[in-house]
Amino acid sequence: MELNISHPRLCRDCFEVFTHDSRCRNCNSPRIVSHANLLTLEIAHIDCDAFYASIEKRENPDIRNLPVIVGGQNRGVVTTCCYIARINGVRSAMPIFQAKKLCPNAVIIAPRMDYYRKTSNLMKKMLRSLTPAIEFVSIDEAYINLKGTSRLHGEPPAVQLAKLSKEIETELGITISIGLSHNKFLSKLGSELEKPRGFSIIGHADTKEILKNKSISKILGVGKKAKLTLEANGINLISDILPYDKSHLKALLGSFGETLWLLARGIDNRRISPNKPAKSISCEQTLQNSEINFHILKTFLWDLVEKISSRLKNSLLVAKKLSLKLKSTDFMLIVRSTNLEFASNSPEILFQAGQSLLQKNIKKGPFRLIGITLSNISKAESDGWNKNFFEEPTRQILAAEEAIDDIRSKFGDGSIIKGRSLKNLK
């Protein structure tokens, strides 16, 4: 969209605000963002650029200019990839064997989720320096409500975001893309427009123009089934939705039809919900070789349980329901669930529940993937775990885990492990 030369402009390098010039009049940088509503819009979405791959490149300068894929080594799928790999056609969720064909010189790295979360936590702390009104929707993206922060920080939200972007890049060695608009839907769409290192603004006046040629898949909630239904009715682009009234869309897609009618017009009344509790958390492992040995599978289960337990403890959360996910060699997906006797974040208690489900389904193997999901999540009691509340065996388990946690906090995660972590256990 052609911008008026009199629109306010912001230099993303020195943060000067000016008009008319195509380069920054202060530092001569060409990295300029300009819009009529530059200094008034207050709803933002930030999204890290190829987050996992960027962290791996930061840690190893030798691969900085190489295509990097984070995912399974020989089997499994691409978790994420850098932009060099994307140029070669590699995409998230693509099978690794296919990615290797498209990009044979790619460096493939197994995910290190705990390490990525450390960078994510540092970034979150930096975001919270702007405002507590932040809704984190994943490890590497968030919505930010910057209403009222101009008075607090003495500068418009756009300037705050530009400074934040440079600070994250300088201190954490990763880059982010920013969308700034008047609601959540449009701010997220904006953050996708100019990746990587993008800064896109969508105001009220240009909403219709920006939306009209976008695919309906850009609307959150339009999955495969909804997309097929819409395409069967000649709706391929967001602008194709506009001639339909709400009743017709509701007949096609139920209550989501009304949401679709609103979003196609750039209307999104959802609020940014700070500290929104997670409904569930999960982790999984694609195995290098298909496995049916119960004892070997237990070691992988224990690894997953320790990781997910650590996430619960760090967030002071407990879970009441555990689901075990298994994928057989013929890609049959098995999901089995159980409710715990009491909500917990104890790795031993979670492991015993998962082990029981694994034992009941072991004959359906061999398996190429194992995963767990915890749900019915709530805040842990503020007084910590009162061990006197439990029976003696459970009190002993929790006391032992408390001692293990203390040792790891002082000497590192690898300072003490249980024997069941050893993969050669028979």
C-alpha positions in Angstrom: 0.0 0.0 0.0 1.4 3.4 -1.1 2.1 5.6 2.0 1.7 9.3 2.0 5.0 11.1 2.4 3.7 13.1 5.3 3.0 9.9 7.4 5.1 9.6 10.5 8.2 7.4 10.1 10.2 5.5 12.6 13.8 4.5 12.3 14.3 0.9 13.6 18.0 1.5 14.3 18.1 4.7 16.2 14.4 5.2 16.9 14.1 8.7 15.5 10.6 9.7 14.5 10.3 12.0 11.5 8.4 12.7 8.3 9.1 12.9 4.5 12.6 11.4 4.2 13.0 7.9 2.8 16.0 7.3 5.1 16.5 8.2 8.7 17.5 11.8 8.9 19.5 11.1 12.1 21.6 7.9 11.2 20.7 7.5 7.4 19.4 4.0 8.0 17.0 2.6 5.4 15.2 0.5 8.0 12.1 2.6 8.2 8.6 1.8 9.2 5.9 4.3 8.2 2.1 4.4 8.6 -0.6 7.0 9.2 -1.4 5.3 12.5 2.2 4.6 13.5 2.0 6.5 16.7 -1.5 5.5 17.9 -2.0 1.8 17.4 -1.5 -0.3 20.6 -2.2 -4.0 20.0 0.9 -6.0 19.0 1.9 -9.5 18.2 5.6 -10.6 18.3 6.8 -13.8 16.7 10.4 -15.0 16.9 12.0 -15.8 13.5 12.9 -19.6 13.2 13.4 -19.6 16.9 15.0 -23.0 17.5 17.2 -22.8 14.5 18.3 -19.2 15.4 19.4 -20.4 18.8 21.4 -23.2 17.3 23.1 -20.8 14.9 23.8 -18.4 17.8 25.5 -21.2 19.7 27.6 -22.4 16.7 28.9 -19.7 14.4 30.3 -22.4 12.0 26.7 -23.1 10.9 25.5 -19.5 10.7 25.4 -19.4 6.9 24.3 -23.0 6.4 20.7 -24.4 6.1 19.8 -25.6 9.6 16.9 -28.0 10.3 15.8 -28.8 13.9 14.1 -32.2 14.1 14.5 -35.9 14.0 17.9 -37.2 12.7 16.7 -40.0 10.4 13.0 -40.3 11.1 10.3 -38.0 12.3 9.6 -34.5 11.0 11.0 -31.0 10.8 10.3 -29.1 14.0 11.5 -25.9 12.4 14.2 -24.7 10.0 16.1 -21.5 9.2 15.2 -19.3 6.3 18.1 -20.7 4.1 16.5 -24.1 4.3 13.0 -22.6 3.6 14.3 -21.2 0.4 15.0 -24.8 -0.6 11.4 -25.7 0.1 11.8 -27.2 3.6 8.8 -26.6 5.8 7.8 -27.4 9.4 6.1 -30.8 9.9 7.7 -32.1 6.7 9.2 -35.6 7.0 12.9 -35.5 7.5 13.7 -37.8 4.6 11.8 -35.4 2.3 13.7 -32.4 3.8 17.0 -34.1 3.1 16.1 -34.6 -0.6 15.2 -30.9 -0.9 18.2 -29.7 1.0 21.0 -32.4 1.1 23.6 -30.1 2.7 21.4 -29.1 5.6 22.7 -29.4 9.2 20.1 -31.5 11.1 20.0 -30.9 14.9 17.9 -32.7 17.5 15.6 -30.3 19.5 16.9 -29.1 22.8 13.6 -27.9 24.3 14.9 -27.1 27.8 17.6 -25.0 26.3 15.2 -23.1 24.1 12.9 -22.4 27.0 15.8 -20.7 28.8 16.0 -18.2 26.0 12.3 -17.9 25.9 12.1 -17.1 29.6 14.7 -14.4 29.1 12.7 -12.9 26.3 9.5 -13.0 28.3 11.2 -11.1 31.1 12.2 -8.4 28.5 8.6 -8.2 27.2 7.3 -7.8 30.7 9.4 -4.7 31.1 7.0 -2.9 28.8 3.7 -4.1 30.3 2.2 -7.0 32.3 -0.6 -7.2 29.8 1.0 -9.9 27.7 -0.6 -13.2 26.5 2.1 -15.8 25.7 0.6 -18.3 23.2 3.7 -20.4 22.7 7.4 -20.5 23.5 8.2 -17.9 20.9 5.2 -15.7 20.3 3.0 -13.4 22.3 0.2 -10.8 22.1 0.9 -7.4 23.8 -1.6 -4.8 24.9 0.3 -1.5 25.0 -2.6 0.7 25.9 -1.6 3.3 28.5 2.1 2.6 28.1 2.9 5.8 26.3 2.5 7.8 29.5 4.5 5.2 31.5 7.5 5.0 29.1 7.2 8.5 27.5 7.0 7.2 23.9 4.5 5.6 21.6 4.1 1.7 21.5 5.7 1.6 18.1 8.9 3.1 19.4 8.8 0.8 22.5 8.5 -2.2 20.2 11.4 -1.1 17.9 13.6 -0.7 20.9 12.6 -4.1 22.3 13.3 -5.8 19.0 16.8 -4.4 18.9 17.4 -5.3 22.5 16.3 -8.9 21.9 18.6 -9.1 18.9 21.6 -7.6 20.7 21.3 -9.5 24.0 19.8 -12.8 23.0 21.1 -13.2 19.5 17.7 -13.9 17.9 15.3 -11.8 15.9 11.6 -11.1 16.1 8.9 -9.9 13.7 6.3 -7.5 14.9 2.7 -6.8 13.9 1.0 -3.7 15.2 -2.7 -3.1 14.7 -6.0 -2.5 16.5 -6.9 -6.2 17.4 -5.3 -9.6 17.9 -6.2 -11.1 14.5 -4.7 -8.3 12.5 -1.6 -7.9 14.7 -0.8 -11.6 14.2 -1.4 -11.3 10.5 1.0 -8.3 10.5 3.8 -10.2 12.2 3.7 -12.7 9.3 3.9 -10.2 6.4 7.6 -9.4 6.3 9.5 -12.2 8.1 12.3 -12.2 9.1 12.9 -9.0 11.2 9.6 -7.6 10.0 7.6 -4.7 11.4 4.2 -4.4 9.8 1.3 -2.1 10.7 -2.3 -2.6 9.8 -4.7 0.3 10.5 -8.4 0.6 10.3 -8.3 2.3 6.9 -6.2 -0.4 5.2 -7.7 -3.5 6.8 -10.0 -4.3 3.9 -7.2 -3.9 1.3 -4.7 -6.1 3.2 -7.2 -8.8 3.8 -8.9 -9.1 0.4 -6.3 -11.3 -1.3 -5.3 -13.4 1.7 -6.1 -17.1 1.7 -8.9 -18.2 4.1 -6.3 -20.4 5.8 -4.9 -17.2 7.3 -7.9 -17.1 9.6 -7.2 -18.8 12.9 -9.6 -21.8 13.2 -9.9 -22.5 9.5 -8.4 -26.0 9.5 -8.5 -28.7 6.8 -12.1 -29.6 7.3 -13.4 -26.0 7.4 -11.2 -25.1 4.4 -12.6 -27.9 2.3 -16.2 -26.8 3.2 -15.5 -23.2 2.3 -13.7 -24.1 -1.0 -16.6 -26.3 -2.0 -18.7 -23.2 -1.8 -16.3 -21.1 -3.9 -14.6 -19.4 -0.9 -10.9 -19.4 -1.3 -9.9 -15.9 -0.3 -10.9 -13.8 2.7 -12.6 -11.4 0.3 -14.8 -14.3 -1.0 -16.5 -14.4 2.4 -17.8 -10.8 2.3 -20.9 -11.4 0.1 -22.2 -14.0 2.4 -24.4 -13.1 5.4 -23.9 -14.6 8.9 -26.8 -17.1 8.6 -25.3 -18.7 5.5 -21.9 -19.1 7.1 -23.4 -20.4 10.3 -25.3 -23.0 8.2 -21.9 -24.1 6.7 -19.7 -24.0 9.8 -21.9 -23.6 12.9 -21.0 -21.0 15.5 -17.6 -20.5 13.9 -19.4 -19.1 10.8 -20.3 -15.9 12.7 -16.7 -15.6 13.9 -15.6 -16.0 10.3 -18.0 -13.3 9.1 -16.4 -10.9 11.7 -12.8 -11.7 11.0 -13.2 -11.4 7.3 -14.1 -7.7 8.0 -11.1 -7.3 10.4 -13.3 -7.4 13.5 -11.9 -9.2 16.5 -13.2 -8.5 19.9 -11.1 -11.0 21.8 -9.2 -9.5 24.7 -5.5 -10.1 25.4 -5.5 -12.4 28.5 -2.4 -12.1 30.6 -1.1 -15.2 32.4 -3.7 -17.3 30.6 -3.3 -20.8 32.2 -2.2 -23.6 29.9 -5.0 -26.1 29.2 -2.4 -28.8 28.6 1.3 -29.3 28.0 3.0 -32.1 26.1 6.3 -33.5 24.8 7.1 -36.4 22.6 10.1 -38.3 21.2 10.4 -39.9 17.7 12.6 -43.0 18.1 15.6 -43.6 15.8 14.6 -47.3 15.6 11.1 -48.8 16.1 10.9 -50.3 19.6 8.7 -52.9 21.3 10.9 -53.7 24.3 9.0 -52.5 27.4 12.1 -51.7 29.4 13.7 -49.6 26.7 10.4 -47.7 26.1 10.2 -47.0 29.8 13.6 -45.1 29.6 12.2 -42.9 26.9 9.0 -42.4 29.0 11.1 -41.4 32.0 13.0 -38.8 30.0 9.7 -37.2 28.8 8.3 -37.3 32.3 11.3 -35.5 33.8 11.1 -32.8 31.2 7.4 -32.2 31.6 7.6 -32.3 35.4 10.4 -29.7 35.3 8.1 -27.4 33.3 5.3 -27.9 35.8 7.5 -27.2 38.7 9.1 -24.1 37.2 5.6 -22.7 36.6 4.2 -23.8 40.0 1.6 -26.0 38.3 0.2 -29.5 38.9 -1.8 -31.8 36.6 -4.6 -34.3 37.3 -4.8 -36.1 34.0 -2.0 -37.9 31.9 -2.3 -39.1 28.4 0.1 -41.5 26.7 0.6 -41.2 22.9 2.1 -44.0 20.9 2.6 -44.2 17.1 3.2 -47.7 15.6 5.4 -48.4 12.6 2.3 -48.4 10.4 1.5 -44.9 11.7 -1.5 -46.0 13.7 -1.9 -43.5 16.6 -2.8 -44.8 20.0 -3.8 -42.3 22.8 -4.7 -43.6 26.2 -5.5 -41.5 29.3 -5.8 -41.8 33.1 -6.7 -39.6 35.9 -4.2 -39.3 38.8 -5.4 -39.9 42.3 -4.4 -36.3 43.1 -3.0 -33.4 41.0 0.8 -33.7 40.9 4.0 -32.5 39.3 6.0 -35.4 40.7 8.0 -37.2 37.9 7.7 -40.5 39.8 4.0 -40.3 40.2 3.6 -39.2 36.5 5.9 -42.0 35.5 4.0 -44.7 37.3 0.8 -43.6 35.6 2.4 -43.5 32.2 4.1 -46.8 32.7 0.8 -48.5 33.5 -0.7 -47.2 30.2 2.4 -48.3 28.3 2.3 -51.8 29.7 -1.4 -52.2 28.7 -0.6 -51.3 25.1 2.8 -52.7 24.6 1.6 -55.6 22.4 0.4 -53.0 19.8 4.0 -52.1 19.0 6.6 -51.8 17.8 6.5 -48.0 18.2 8.2 -45.2 16.3 7.0 -42.4 18.6 6.2 -42.0 22.3 4.7 -38.9 23.9 2.8 -37.7 27.0 0.3 -34.9 27.5 -0.8 -33.5 30.9 -4.1 -31.8 31.3 -6.5 -30.6 34.0 -3.7 -28.2 35.0 -4.0 -26.0 38.1 -1.8 -23.9 40.3 0.1 -25.8 43.0 -0.7 -25.0 46.6 1.1 -21.9 47.8 2.6 -23.7 50.8 4.4 -26.2 48.5 3.7 -29.9 48.9 2.7 -30.6 52.4 4.1 -34.1 52.6 2.1 -34.9 55.8 -1.0 -34.9 53.6 0.0 -38.1 51.8 0.5 -41.8 52.7 4.0 -42.8 53.8 5.3 -44.2 50.4 4.2 -41.0 48.7 5.8 -38.8 51.3 9.1 -40.7 50.8 8.9 -40.2 47.0 8.3 -36.4 47.4 11.0 -36.0 49.9 13.5 -37.8 47.7 12.5 -35.7 44.7 12.9 -32.5 46.8 16.4 -33.6 47.6 17.1 -34.3 43.9 15.8 -30.9 42.9 18.0 -29.2 45.4 21.1 -30.9 44.1 20.2 -30.1 40.5 19.6 -26.4 41.3 23.1 -26.2 42.8 25.1 -28.4 40.5 23.1 -28.6 37.2 20.5 -30.9 35.6 23.0 -33.6 34.8 24.5 -33.8 38.3 22.2 -36.6 39.4 20.0 -39.1 37.4 18.0 -42.2 38.1 19.1 -45.5 36.8 16.0 -45.8 34.6 17.4 -43.0 32.4 20.0 -45.4 31.0 19.0 -46.6 27.6 20.8 -49.9 27.9 18.6 -50.9 30.8 17.2 -54.5 30.3 
